[in-house]
């Protein structure tokens, strides 16, 4: 898997039904909107849900790096097993 666009990522709020996420270098990452790919009538997302999704996605690079650092300590607990699976998924190892 190639590397992701480096963080930090941020949400640009245009006060509309969709939000854009950009990397620090100005590169557009994704648009999170009420009408995404595969949208069907009646499946609109609220503005609050779009904002929550956008902020979660924008936090991904920092969460990824923080989790990798925590997992490097090799603590044998269930949370670490879940964390390792999440890192593998983020790196394309689990689909």
One Martini backbone bead per residue (centre of mass of N, CA, C, O) as a GRO file, in nm:
protein
   95
    1UNK     BB    1   0.098   0.035   0.021
    2UNK     BB    2   0.061   0.346   0.008
    3UNK     BB    3   0.084   0.649   0.122
    4UNK     BB    4  -0.058   0.885   0.283
    5UNK     BB    5  -0.160   1.182   0.333
    6UNK     BB    6  -0.032   1.404   0.512
    7UNK     BB    7  -0.047   1.549   0.801
    8UNK     BB    8  -0.265   1.751   0.871
    9UNK     BB    9  -0.612   1.761   0.887
   10UNK     BB   10  -0.895   1.960   0.762
   11UNK     BB   11  -1.187   2.143   0.807
   12UNK     BB   12  -1.406   2.296   0.567
   13UNK     BB   13  -1.654   2.529   0.643
   14UNK     BB   14  -1.937   2.624   0.423
   15UNK     BB   15  -2.230   2.599   0.537
   16UNK     BB   16  -2.321   2.317   0.435
   17UNK     BB   17  -2.399   1.976   0.345
   18UNK     BB   18  -2.083   1.998   0.306
   19UNK     BB   19  -1.745   1.878   0.358
   20UNK     BB   20  -1.401   1.961   0.358
   21UNK     BB   21  -1.084   1.793   0.323
   22UNK     BB   22  -0.751   1.897   0.419
   23UNK     BB   23  -0.432   1.930   0.383
   24UNK     BB   24  -0.158   2.114   0.468
   25UNK     BB   25  -0.082   2.130   0.142
   26UNK     BB   26  -0.396   2.163   0.012
   27UNK     BB   27  -0.502   1.890  -0.028
   28UNK     BB   28  -0.762   1.710  -0.132
   29UNK     BB   29  -0.941   1.448   0.018
   30UNK     BB   30  -1.261   1.511   0.098
   31UNK     BB   31  -1.616   1.477   0.071
   32UNK     BB   32  -1.874   1.542   0.312
   33UNK     BB   33  -2.212   1.440   0.256
   34UNK     BB   34  -2.555   1.400   0.217
   35UNK     BB   35  -2.466   1.306  -0.098
   36UNK     BB   36  -2.339   1.024  -0.165
   37UNK     BB   37  -2.236   0.759  -0.289
   38UNK     BB   38  -2.536   0.582  -0.339
   39UNK     BB   39  -2.759   0.760  -0.312
   40UNK     BB   40  -3.086   0.783  -0.163
   41UNK     BB   41  -3.381   0.858  -0.110
   42UNK     BB   42  -3.390   0.924   0.246
   43UNK     BB   43  -3.045   0.925   0.304
   44UNK     BB   44  -2.987   1.170   0.441
   45UNK     BB   45  -2.770   1.377   0.599
   46UNK     BB   46  -2.694   1.559   0.843
   47UNK     BB   47  -2.500   1.816   0.928
   48UNK     BB   48  -2.396   1.690   1.193
   49UNK     BB   49  -2.304   1.423   1.066
   50UNK     BB   50  -2.106   1.542   0.861
   51UNK     BB   51  -1.925   1.680   1.068
   52UNK     BB   52  -1.849   1.430   1.233
   53UNK     BB   53  -1.721   1.276   0.997
   54UNK     BB   54  -1.511   1.488   0.919
   55UNK     BB   55  -1.357   1.497   1.193
   56UNK     BB   56  -1.280   1.201   1.198
   57UNK     BB   57  -1.119   1.196   0.935
   58UNK     BB   58  -0.919   1.431   1.008
   59UNK     BB   59  -0.798   1.253   1.260
   60UNK     BB   60  -0.659   0.999   1.139
   61UNK     BB   61  -0.349   1.055   1.131
   62UNK     BB   62  -0.317   1.098   1.440
   63UNK     BB   63  -0.439   0.828   1.533
   64UNK     BB   64  -0.246   0.646   1.384
   65UNK     BB   65   0.018   0.742   1.519
   66UNK     BB   66  -0.068   0.698   1.816
   67UNK     BB   67  -0.127   0.395   1.793
   68UNK     BB   68   0.153   0.306   1.706
   69UNK     BB   69   0.293   0.400   1.968
   70UNK     BB   70   0.133   0.230   2.169
   71UNK     BB   71   0.194  -0.053   2.032
   72UNK     BB   72   0.509  -0.044   2.084
   73UNK     BB   73   0.476  -0.145   2.397
   74UNK     BB   74   0.337  -0.439   2.415
   75UNK     BB   75   0.060  -0.470   2.545
   76UNK     BB   76  -0.138  -0.749   2.672
   77UNK     BB   77  -0.438  -0.654   2.534
   78UNK     BB   78  -0.736  -0.609   2.382
   79UNK     BB   79  -0.679  -0.321   2.276
   80UNK     BB   80  -0.424  -0.405   2.113
   81UNK     BB   81  -0.560  -0.596   1.921
   82UNK     BB   82  -0.750  -0.384   1.799
   83UNK     BB   83  -0.525  -0.190   1.713
   84UNK     BB   84  -0.380  -0.379   1.516
   85UNK     BB   85  -0.625  -0.412   1.329
   86UNK     BB   86  -0.656  -0.112   1.258
   87UNK     BB   87  -0.379  -0.077   1.128
   88UNK     BB   88  -0.410  -0.294   0.913
   89UNK     BB   89  -0.650  -0.159   0.777
   90UNK     BB   90  -0.511   0.119   0.716
   91UNK     BB   91  -0.277  -0.051   0.545
   92UNK     BB   92  -0.451  -0.288   0.377
   93UNK     BB   93  -0.465  -0.584   0.530
   94UNK     BB   94  -0.771  -0.520   0.589
   95UNK     BB   95  -1.119  -0.551   0.439
   0.00000   0.00000   0.00000
